[in-house]
Amino acid sequence: MRFDKIEFTAAYGTSSQLPPPKEKEIVFSGRSNVGKSSLINKVFNRKNLARVSSVPGKTITVNFFKGDGVYFVDLPGYGYAKVSKAERDRWGRLMENYFQRAGLIDLGVLIVDARHKPTADDVTMREWFRGSGCPMVVVANKLDKLKRSEIEPNLALIRETLDLGPDDVLVPFSAEKGEGKDALITALAGHLKR
């Protein structure tokens, strides 16, 4: 698969707009301030594929990107953005309806902050992926913000909090420096070959 040949196809803001699944979908999710857009841009070698902002919560729609018969889906961030309760409720309904569509998700990519213990929202997202029956890759982003001595203890805390087993994939990642990019691409490409 050519990870540099991905194109934006559509953005959907309400559940009724979501298209039925047609091809494999790999879903990226994470907190509003976890660097999800920066990570997507780094993986796909593009500066502006996903919109990056200094203000968390700019992804308010379900965004679809396509390449080689696969959709990569960028879900709205959760948990941090300073938005109205009505807007948070809209996001919640959109996410719930997205996950309730049968046979939709082929792989979930849960992005957490390498510096902190995963939040209750991260655990809920992990449960949504598990409940949908799809495999999941966890990415610990912002690795560049940690001292070397902090990396292993923080990764162990992430594994414990998210109840990851020895076979579950946890990729340490830095969207800033590109560390972990090859490991994440290998995980994505390996899944696509199944």
Phi, psi and chi 1 to 4 in degrees:
 res  aa     phi    psi   chi1   chi2   chi3   chi4
   1 MET       -  138.7  157.5  146.4 -135.1      -
   2 ARG   -90.9  105.5  -66.6  -75.9  -52.2  -87.9
   3 PHE   -77.8   -5.8  -81.6   82.4      -      -
   4 ASP  -100.1    8.5   57.8  -12.7      -      -
   5 LYS  -116.8   37.5  -63.4  -67.8 -177.7 -170.2
   6 ILE   -95.5  138.7  -53.5  -61.8      -      -
   7 GLU  -128.5  143.6  -63.5  -62.7  -29.5      -
   8 PHE   -65.5  135.1  173.3   80.0      -      -
   9 THR  -116.6  -40.3   58.8      -      -      -
  10 ALA  -166.7  158.6      -      -      -      -
  11 ALA  -130.5  136.0      -      -      -      -
  12 TYR  -124.9  130.2  -57.8  101.4      -      -
  13 GLY  -104.7  -12.1      -      -      -      -
  14 THR  -132.2  156.4   62.6      -      -      -
  15 SER   -59.9  -36.8  -56.3      -      -      -
  16 SER   -67.3  -20.6   60.9      -      -      -
  17 GLN   -81.9  -21.0  -65.7  175.1  -36.4      -
  18 LEU   -59.7  129.9  -69.9  170.3      -      -
  19 PRO   -78.5  156.4   30.3  -34.5      -      -
  20 PRO   -67.8  150.3   22.3  -29.6      -      -
  21 PRO   -65.3  132.6   20.2  -28.1      -      -
  22 LYS  -120.0  -35.0  -64.7  177.2 -175.1  164.8
  23 GLU  -134.5  175.1  -58.9 -177.3   54.7      -
  24 LYS   -55.6  143.4  -73.7 -170.7  175.0 -170.0
  25 GLU  -127.9  128.0  -69.5 -173.3   10.3      -
  26 ILE  -110.6  123.1  -65.9  179.5      -      -
  27 VAL  -108.7  128.8  178.2      -      -      -
  28 PHE  -103.3  127.9  -68.4   84.6      -      -
  29 SER  -139.6  158.2   68.8      -      -      -
  30 GLY   170.8  171.8      -      -      -      -
  31 ARG   -61.2  158.5  -76.3  175.9   55.5   85.7
  32 SER   -59.5  -29.0  -61.6      -      -      -
  33 ASN  -110.9   24.1   62.1  -19.9      -      -
  34 VAL   -91.1   -6.6   78.9      -      -      -
  35 GLY    86.1   31.7      -      -      -      -
  36 LYS   -62.7  -47.0 -176.5  164.7   48.3   73.7
  37 SER   -64.0  -41.4  -63.2      -      -      -
  38 SER   -62.7  -40.0  -64.1      -      -      -
  39 LEU   -63.9  -46.0 -179.3  144.1      -      -
  40 ILE   -59.6  -45.3  -71.0  169.7      -      -
  41 ASN   -62.3  -38.6  -70.9  -23.2      -      -
  42 LYS   -67.4  -45.5 -177.1   60.9   76.7  175.1
  43 VAL   -60.8  -41.4  166.7      -      -      -
  44 PHE   -95.8    8.8  -63.3  116.4      -      -
  45 ASN    58.2   40.8 -138.1   16.4      -      -
  46 ARG  -132.7  144.1  -58.9  -84.3  -68.1  -79.7
  47 LYS   -80.8  -35.2  -73.3 -163.8  178.7 -144.8
  48 ASN  -129.6   28.6  -63.2  -49.5      -      -
  49 LEU   -63.8  -53.0 -176.4   64.4      -      -
  50 ALA  -104.6  138.2      -      -      -      -
  51 ARG   -72.7  128.5  -69.1 -174.0 -174.6  159.2
  52 VAL  -106.3  138.2  176.8      -      -      -
  53 SER  -140.0  152.4  171.6      -      -      -
  54 SER   -77.2  -11.7   59.8      -      -      -
  55 VAL  -103.5  118.3  178.9      -      -      -
  56 PRO   -60.2  150.0  -21.5   31.9      -      -
  57 GLY    93.4   17.9      -      -      -      -
  58 LYS   -75.8  -23.8  -74.1  -60.4  178.0 -174.9
  59 THR   -82.8  103.9  -56.1      -      -      -
  60 ILE  -115.5    4.6   59.1  171.5      -      -
  61 THR  -126.3  166.4   54.0      -      -      -
  62 VAL   -88.0  113.4  176.4      -      -      -
  63 ASN  -102.6  132.1  -62.2  -42.1      -      -
  64 PHE  -109.6  132.0  -75.9   74.0      -      -
  65 PHE  -123.0  142.5  -53.6   91.1      -      -
  66 LYS  -126.4  145.4 -173.0  170.3 -177.3 -173.1
  67 GLY  -165.1  131.0      -      -      -      -
  68 ASP    48.5   46.6  -75.0  -13.7      -      -
  69 GLY    76.9   17.1      -      -      -      -
  70 VAL  -130.7  138.5  179.5      -      -      -
  71 TYR   -99.0  133.2  -78.0  106.3      -      -
  72 PHE  -106.0  125.7  -65.5   90.8      -      -
  73 VAL  -115.6  126.2 -177.3      -      -      -
  74 ASP  -104.1  109.1  179.3   13.5      -      -
  75 LEU   -83.2  156.0  -65.1  179.5      -      -
  76 PRO   -59.2  143.1  -21.2   31.4      -      -
  77 GLY   -67.4  160.1      -      -      -      -
  78 TYR  -132.0  156.5   52.2   82.4      -      -
  79 GLY    90.1  -20.2      -      -      -      -
  80 TYR  -126.4  -36.2 -179.4   81.4      -      -
  81 ALA   -56.0  139.4      -      -      -      -
  82 LYS   -86.4   86.7  -66.3  178.4 -178.7  177.2
  83 VAL  -130.4  168.7  -64.0      -      -      -
  84 SER   -68.5  160.4   68.8      -      -      -
  85 LYS   -60.7  -38.3 -177.7  179.3 -177.2  -43.7
  86 ALA   -61.2  -40.9      -      -      -      -
  87 GLU   -68.3  -41.1 -176.9   65.8    3.8      -
  88 ARG   -62.0  -40.9  -83.5 -163.6  -50.9  -84.7
  89 ASP   -63.2  -40.3  -70.3  -13.6      -      -
  90 ARG   -61.7  -45.1 -177.4 -170.1   67.7   80.3
  91 TRP   -59.1  -43.9  -72.1    1.6      -      -
  92 GLY   -60.5  -45.5      -      -      -      -
  93 ARG   -63.9  -41.6  -75.2 -170.0  -55.2  -83.7
  94 LEU   -61.3  -45.2 -177.4   60.7      -      -
  95 MET   -66.3  -45.7  -59.7  -84.7  -86.4      -
  96 GLU   -59.7  -45.4  -76.0  178.3   27.1      -
  97 ASN   -67.0  -34.8  -72.1  -28.0      -      -
  98 TYR   -61.5  -45.6 -179.4   82.9      -      -
  99 PHE   -74.6  -18.5  -83.4   93.3      -      -
 100 GLN   -83.1   -9.2  -73.1  171.9   -3.4      -
 101 ARG   -75.5  119.8  -64.1  160.3   66.1 -136.6
 102 ALA   -64.2  138.8      -      -      -      -
 103 GLY    67.1   22.7      -      -      -      -
 104 LEU   -84.7  -52.5  175.8   69.7      -      -
 105 ILE   -92.8  127.5  -56.2  169.6      -      -
 106 ASP   -94.8  -29.8  -68.0  -79.8      -      -
 107 LEU  -154.7  134.0  178.4   67.5      -      -
 108 GLY  -103.7  136.7      -      -      -      -
 109 VAL  -116.2  106.1 -179.8      -      -      -
 110 LEU   -97.2  116.9  173.9   57.4      -      -
 111 ILE  -100.3  123.1  -54.8  161.5      -      -
 112 VAL  -120.9  166.1  -61.9      -      -      -
 113 ASP   -87.7  118.8 -168.3  -36.3      -      -
 114 ALA   -61.3  -19.8      -      -      -      -
 115 ARG   -82.5  -18.1  -58.5  170.8  -62.9  174.0
 116 HIS  -131.0  157.8  -52.5  -65.6      -      -
 117 LYS   -62.8  136.0  177.4  179.4  178.9  178.1
 118 PRO   -55.6  143.5  -27.3   36.4      -      -
 119 THR   -82.2  171.9   65.8      -      -      -
 120 ALA   -59.9  -35.8      -      -      -      -
 121 ASP   -65.1  -38.0  -72.0  -27.6      -      -
 122 ASP   -62.5  -42.0  -67.4  -35.1      -      -
 123 VAL   -64.3  -41.0  172.7      -      -      -
 124 THR   -61.6  -43.3  -62.8      -      -      -
 125 MET   -62.9  -41.1 -176.4   57.7   67.9      -
 126 ARG   -58.4  -41.3 -173.9 -124.4   25.8 -131.4
 127 GLU   -65.3  -37.9  -70.5  -56.1  -42.1      -
 128 TRP   -62.5  -43.5  -82.5    2.0      -      -
 129 PHE   -62.8  -47.0  -79.9  132.5      -      -
 130 ARG   -62.9  -40.7  -76.5 -170.0  176.6  162.8
 131 GLY   -64.1  -28.6      -      -      -      -
 132 SER   -80.2   -8.5   71.8      -      -      -
 133 GLY    79.0   10.7      -      -      -      -
 134 CYS   -96.0  152.7   75.7      -      -      -
 135 PRO   -66.9  162.5    4.3   -3.3      -      -
 136 MET  -141.3  143.0  179.8 -178.7   68.4      -
 137 VAL  -116.2  131.5  171.6      -      -      -
 138 VAL  -102.1  131.5  177.1      -      -      -
 139 VAL  -115.3  122.8 -179.9      -      -      -
 140 ALA   -94.7   95.5      -      -      -      -
 141 ASN   -83.8  167.0 -165.4   22.5      -      -
 142 LYS    71.2   30.9  -56.8 -166.2  178.3 -176.3
 143 LEU   -58.5  -32.3 -167.7   66.9      -      -
 144 ASP   -65.7  -15.1   54.2  -71.1      -      -
 145 LYS   -86.5   -4.9  -49.9  -75.0 -172.7 -161.6
 146 LEU  -101.3  150.2  -68.7  174.1      -      -
 147 LYS   -75.0  153.7  -63.8  175.8 -174.3  170.4
 148 ARG   -54.4  -39.2  -71.7 -105.6  174.6 -121.5
 149 SER   -69.1  -16.4   61.7      -      -      -
 150 GLU   -90.5  -17.5  -63.7  173.3  -40.0      -
 151 ILE   -61.9  -57.3  -66.5  173.6      -      -
 152 GLU   -61.9  -45.6  -75.4  -50.6  -43.9      -
 153 PRO   -60.6  -38.1  -22.0   30.5      -      -
 154 ASN   -68.3  -40.1  -75.7   34.4      -      -
 155 LEU   -65.0  -37.3  -66.3  177.5      -      -
 156 ALA   -63.9  -40.0      -      -      -      -
 157 LEU   -64.8  -39.8 -179.4   61.2      -      -
 158 ILE   -63.1  -46.5  -70.0  167.9      -      -
 159 ARG   -58.3  -45.1  -80.8 -165.8  169.8  -80.5
 160 GLU   -65.9  -48.2  178.8 -175.1  -23.6      -
 161 THR   -64.4  -38.3  -53.8      -      -      -
 162 LEU   -90.3    4.5  -65.2  177.9      -      -
 163 ASP    54.2   49.8 -169.1   28.8      -      -
 164 LEU   -86.5  136.7  -58.6  179.6      -      -
 165 GLY   -87.3  175.5      -      -      -      -
 166 PRO   -63.6  -23.7   16.0  -23.6      -      -
 167 ASP   -91.1   -9.6  -65.7  -26.3      -      -
 168 ASP   -73.0  139.2  -69.5  -40.7      -      -
 169 VAL   -87.5  125.5  178.0      -      -      -
 170 LEU  -125.0  116.8  173.5   59.3      -      -
 171 VAL  -108.2  113.2  178.5      -      -      -
 172 PRO   -68.9  134.8  -13.1   25.6      -      -
 173 PHE  -145.1  147.3 -163.4   92.8      -      -
 174 SER  -130.8  107.5  168.8      -      -      -
 175 ALA   -66.4  -25.2      -      -      -      -
 176 GLU   -70.1  -46.7 -177.9   74.5   25.1      -
 177 LYS  -107.1   -9.6  -61.1 -172.2  175.0 -177.9
 178 GLY    86.3    0.9      -      -      -      -
 179 GLU   -64.6  132.3 -170.8  173.1  -12.2      -
 180 GLY    91.4   -7.5      -      -      -      -
 181 LYS   -59.5  -47.7  175.9 -178.9  173.1  180.0
 182 ASP   -62.5  -39.6  -70.2  -16.8      -      -
 183 ALA   -64.9  -40.2      -      -      -      -
 184 LEU   -69.1  -42.5 -179.5   53.8      -      -
 185 ILE   -62.1  -39.9  -73.8  174.8      -      -
 186 THR   -60.8  -42.9  -62.2      -      -      -
 187 ALA   -64.3  -43.1      -      -      -      -
 188 LEU   -66.4  -47.9  -63.1  176.9      -      -
 189 ALA   -64.3  -38.6      -      -      -      -
 190 GLY   -61.3  -38.9      -      -      -      -
 191 HIS   -69.0  -37.8  179.5   76.8      -      -
 192 LEU   -67.2  -21.9  -69.0  172.9      -      -
 193 LYS   -79.3  -12.0  -71.2  176.7 -175.5  173.6
 194 ARG   -70.8      -  -66.3  177.7 -173.3  173.3
